Amino acid sequence: MYEEVKQAVHTARQYVEEVFGSEQIENVGLEEVFPNEESGGWLITIGFSRRWDPAPEDWSNSIRMKRRPRSYKVVQIDSDGQATSVQDHSGITQTS
């Protein structure tokens, strides 16, 4: 099962990078993995930042840091290992 999950995560990340690539996404990373009992596949959440999203200033450290808001997308991977859809993760974009 571990290899199946690894492959599904790889497919989901690649799918997000291809679909949203023209939007200059960065900091792409895995957030969540859940089995999809309906399809026998996986629901995989991938997070990323877009360069054009404004970066609020974080004064919590002595060095000023700027972090761009992250978008979270859920990619559905079917039982054959193919990405079949991508959607917002509850329509939430977080900044931490």
C-alpha positions in Angstrom: 0.0 0.0 0.0 2.9 2.4 0.7 4.0 2.3 -2.9 0.5 3.0 -4.1 0.2 6.0 -1.8 3.6 7.3 -3.0 2.6 7.0 -6.6 -0.8 8.7 -6.0 0.9 11.6 -4.2 3.4 11.9 -7.1 0.6 11.9 -9.6 -1.4 14.5 -7.7 1.5 16.8 -7.3 2.4 16.6 -11.0 -1.2 17.2 -11.9 -1.4 20.4 -9.8 2.0 21.6 -11.2 0.7 21.1 -14.8 -2.8 22.5 -14.3 -1.7 25.6 -12.3 1.8 25.9 -13.7 1.0 29.0 -15.8 0.1 30.8 -12.6 3.7 30.7 -11.4 3.0 28.5 -8.4 5.7 27.8 -5.8 6.3 26.0 -2.6 4.2 23.1 -3.8 3.8 20.5 -1.1 1.7 17.6 0.2 -0.8 18.5 2.9 -3.2 15.5 3.3 -3.9 12.0 2.0 -7.2 10.1 2.5 -8.5 6.9 0.9 -11.6 7.5 -1.2 -13.8 4.6 -0.3 -16.3 5.4 -3.1 -13.8 5.1 -5.9 -11.1 2.9 -4.4 -8.6 5.7 -5.0 -7.3 8.6 -3.1 -8.1 12.2 -2.1 -4.8 14.1 -1.9 -4.5 17.8 -0.8 -1.7 19.7 -2.3 -0.8 23.2 -1.1 1.0 25.9 -2.9 1.6 29.7 -3.2 1.1 31.9 -6.2 3.7 34.7 -6.9 0.9 37.2 -7.6 -0.8 36.7 -4.2 0.2 39.6 -1.9 2.6 38.6 0.9 1.5 40.1 4.3 4.3 41.1 6.6 5.0 39.0 9.7 6.6 41.0 12.4 6.8 38.1 14.9 10.5 37.6 14.3 13.2 40.3 14.5 13.8 39.7 10.8 10.9 40.7 8.7 9.5 37.7 6.8 7.0 37.7 4.0 4.8 34.6 3.5 2.4 34.3 0.6 -1.0 32.9 1.3 -1.3 29.2 0.4 -4.0 27.6 -1.7 -5.1 24.1 -1.0 -6.4 21.8 -3.8 -7.8 18.3 -3.4 -6.9 16.0 -6.3 -9.0 12.9 -6.8 -7.0 9.9 -7.9 -9.0 7.0 -9.2 -8.3 3.3 -8.5 -6.3 3.1 -11.7 -3.9 5.8 -10.4 -5.2 8.6 -12.7 -6.0 12.2 -11.6 -9.7 12.8 -12.4 -10.4 16.1 -10.7 -9.1 19.0 -8.7 -11.1 21.3 -6.4 -10.6 23.8 -3.7 -10.1 22.4 -0.2 -13.3 23.9 1.4 -12.7 27.1 -0.4 -10.1 28.2 2.2 -6.9 30.0 1.6 -4.8 30.3 4.7 -1.8 32.6 5.5 0.1 30.7 8.1 
